[in-house]
């Protein structure tokens, strides 16, 4: 670097932006990114745009791209308290790929965005390590991203994390709920815990701090912090396997808004999701929050996933076989309800 550029870099560092730290971060994350590569990726990181070839999908009659974008939300506050950043990236990937898999689309690639008050290369490396692991779980490539150092906007020890996933599906194979009929069965697939929903309420109820996140909770079989930071389950490979073997008529990702908001999103007009409460195993964390917050059971179902992270709609004839297949795939699964005709409501608890 010549003297002129050295002066400019030093001036920028004085303002709070460390260019050298950014370069070091890129060097650290390169080997994590390399683990996510798949057929179709063109080039590597460092370019102005990520490139992905669709040559392998020429067999599709009408290829359609599906995209989803999301952030981790206030669950990041738990990572800050614990100073643990190696799994939060899984959550970032999970929310986008779990959304697009609801259409039946296979995720192809992912891009992440980290905004922080100060670039700490080791911390950025840990974040991207989690993102890369999430991409491997979803079999999608991490082909680009951005780390924005924004001093004065974010505190030095805090950051925001978001990302975008892009997938592909043949138009004739899109899952849009149009084939759902009265009497179809709703199958819930087990969650790994809270995932990334309801953390503003969770933090208000539990007040996680450096003093209590290390507390061991018998019901959880781990510390409070470990339970709260458990990464969101990624359902991509599971749903793709089901699609290959059964007619999956609808898929719903149980995210913010719980059951009441998300299950009806896959239903045609004039139908309702009839959910039988108590038909699945509610995870200990939800019972713990319900007791501490003295929350109404229905309210809990409308905020949290309650132990069910994904719901699929199938014909009654396929239901038992689908549940058995899910167990063989290492998932827990429950028949949690059915589809009913109803012109007034789109959701019913029984």
N, C-alpha and C positions, 0 to 999 in steps of 0.2 A: 504494500500500500504506500502510495507516495505521500509526501508531507501534507498536501492540500486535503486529501481524503482522510488522513489521520486526524487533522484538525476538525473536519466535519463530523467524523465518528465520535470524537471526544465531546463535541458540542451536543450531539444527539444524546449521548450517554448522560451528560449533565442535565438534560431535560427529563431524564427518567427512562429513556429507551436505550437498551443495550443491544446493539446490532450483533456484537460478537457472541452474546449469549444465545441469540436467535440461531446463528450458524451452528453453535454447539448443539442446540436442541435438535436440529435437522440431522446432524451426524449420529446422535443417540438413537433417533427413531427409525433410521434407515433399515436396521435389521429386523425390527418389528414389522414394518411395512412389507418387507420381502416375504415374510411368512404367509401373507394373504394373497399372493399373486395366483391368478388362475388364467386359463385359456381365454384370450380376448384382450388382455391388457397390452397396450402398446406403449413402450418406453417405461420410464421410471419416474420417481418423484423429482421435483425441481423445475419442471416446466411451468409454463403459464396456464396450462390446462391439462387435465387428465384425459387420456384417450383410451377408448375401448372399442374393439371391432365387433360387429354383429355378424360377421361372416359365418359363424357356426350355427346361425339361426335361419338360414335360407330355406330350411324345410318348412318353416311356418307359412301358412297361407296369408295371414295378415298380422305380422308382428306388431305388438303394441307395447310401448314403454309404460311402466308404472313407477311412480315416485312417491316418496314420503319423507317428511322432514320433522324433526322434533328436538327438544332439548331435555336435559336431565332434571331441571327444576330445582326445588329447594332441598332435594336429597343431597345436593352438593355440600350443604351446610354440615352434614354429618361427616363427610370426607374431610372438611376443613378442621372440624373438632378433633377427629382421630388422626389427622395428618397421614391419611391413607388414601392413595390415589390410583392404585393399580387395578381396581375393578370398576370404577365409576364409568369408564369408557365402554364397558359391556352394556350398561344401561343405555348409553347414548345410541349404540348400534341397535339394540333390541327394539326400541320404540319405533324406529323407522321401518326395520325389516319385518317386524310383527304386524305392522299396519299393511304393508304392501302384500304380504303373504295372504291376507284376507281376500285378495282378488284372485289368488292362485298364481301370482307372478313369482318367478324365480329371481331373487336378488342377484344382481351382477356386480355392482360396485358401490362404494361408499365414500363420502367426503366428510371430513370433520372440521369444526371451527372451535378454536379455543381463544377466548379473550381473557386477558389477565392484567393485573396491576404491575406485575414484574415477571419477566421470563426467568424461571429457575430451571435450567436444562434438565436436571435430574427429575424434577416434578413433572415437567412436560413429557419426559420419557416414560414415566410411569402411567400417565394418562393415556398416551398413545399405545402403550403396551396393552392396556385394557381394550381400547378401540380395536386394535389388531386382533386380539383374542376373540372379541365379539364378531368380527368379520370372518374369522376362521369358522366359528360356530354356525354362521349363516352361509358359508361358502361364497362370500363376496369379496372382491378385491378392494383394498384401501388405495385409491389411485390419486388422492390429492387431499389438500386441506389447507388451513390457515391458522397461524398462531399470531394473534394481535396483542402487542404489548401496549396497554393504555393507562399509563401512570396518571393518577389523579381522578380517574374514572372508576377503577376498581382498587380496593385495598391491595397491598403488595402480596398478601397471603391468600387472596381469593381469586376465583376465575369463574367463567361461565363456559359451558360445553354444550354444543349442539352438532347436528349432522344431518346429512341427506343421503338416502339410499335410492338407487334406481334399479328396477328389475324389468323383466320381459315376459310376455305371455302371448300366445296366439289368440286373436280376438274371439274365436269360436270357443275357447276354453275358459274365458273369464268367468269367475264366480261372482255373480251379482245378486243372488237370492231369488232370481225370477222363477226358479224351478221348485222353490219351497212350497209345500202343500200342507193342508190341515192334517194333523196326526203325525207329521214328521217329528223325529226325536232330537232333542237337544242334549249334546254330550259335552260335559265340562272337562277340560284338561288341567291338571293341577298346576298351581303356581309355585314359585320358589319363596314366596313371602309377600311383602308389600309391593314389590317391583318398584315403581317410582311415583306412585300416586298417593295423594293425601298427606304429604310430608309437612305442609304448613300446619295442619291439625296435629299430626304426630309430634312435631316439635313443641307445639303449645302444651300438649298433654304430658309429655315425658321430659321436657326441658333437658335434652341431651347436652352434656358438658364434659370437660376433661375429667371431672370428678366422678361422673357416673357411667360413662360409656364402657368402662372396663368392668362394670359390675356383672357378675355371672348370674344369669336368670335360669333357674331350674327348668321352667317350662320350655325354654328355647333350646337348652342344651349348649348354650354359648353365651357370650357376653351381650349386653344390650347393644353395644356398638356394632358387633358382628352381625347381629340380627337385622339391625336397621340398614346396614350397608350391603346386605346380601344382594347380589346382582339380579337383575331381571332375567327371567328365563327366555331363551330364544327358541321359537317354535318352528323355524323355517324347515328344517330337515324332516321334522315330524309331520307337518302339514303336507309337504311335497310327497312324502311316502303314502299318506292317506289318499291323496288325489290320484296317485298312480294305481291304487288298488280298489277304490270305491268311488261312487258318485257322491261327492261332497257338495251339498246344495248351498251352503252358506257358512261363512266363517266370521266370527266376531272377536276382536281383541278387547279384553276387559281392562280398559284403561281408566282415565279420569271420568267420573260419572258412574262408575260401577256397572251393575247389571241393568238398571233401569234405562240408562242412556245408551249403552253400547249394544246390547243384544238386539233391540228393535232396529238398529241400523242395517241389519242384513235381511230384514223381513220385507216382503211385498206389502203394499197397502191393503188394509183389510184383515191383516193377520196380527196375532198377538203372541208374545212369548209367555208361556205358562210355566213359571219356575216353581219347583217344589222346594221350599226352604227345608234344610235338614237332610237333603238327599246326598250331600257330600261332606267330606271331612274338613271342617273349618280349622285352619292352622292356629297354633297357640298365640301368635302375635296379635291376631284379630280379637280373640277372646280377652287378651290382656288389655288391649286398648279400649274395648267395650266396657270392661269393668272399671278401669281407671277413670274414663271419661263419662261413665254412666250414660252411654249413648244408646239410643233406640236401635233395635236390631235391623229394622228396615232402613234406617238412616245409614247404618254401617254398610249395608249391601249397596247403597247408592253412592258411597264414597270409595270403598275398597273392593278388591277382587275376592276377598274372603276365602282365598285358597284355590280359586279357579281363574287361570290366566287367559284361557282361550275357550270359546264355545263353538262347536261345529253342529250343523244341522244335517241329518241324514234320514233316509227312509227308515221306517220301523223295521223292515226286513233286514237291514244292514246293521242296525244299532249294536247288537251283541257282538258281532264280528269286529266292528270298529273298536269297541271297548277292549276286546281281547288283543287286537293288533296294537293298540296304544300301550298296553302293559308290556307287550313284547318289545316295544320300542323304548322301554324304560320310563314311560310316563305313568302317572296315576290318572285314572279316568272315571267319570261318574255320569250316569244318566240323570240329568238334573231337571228335565221338564220336556215339554212338547210344544208344538205349534198349534194354535187354535184360531178359528175364525172369530173376529171381533171387529165391529165397525166403529166402536167407541174408544177402545183402549188398544195400545200396542204392547202393554206389559201387564202381567198379572202374577201376583204372589199367591201361592196356595199352601 
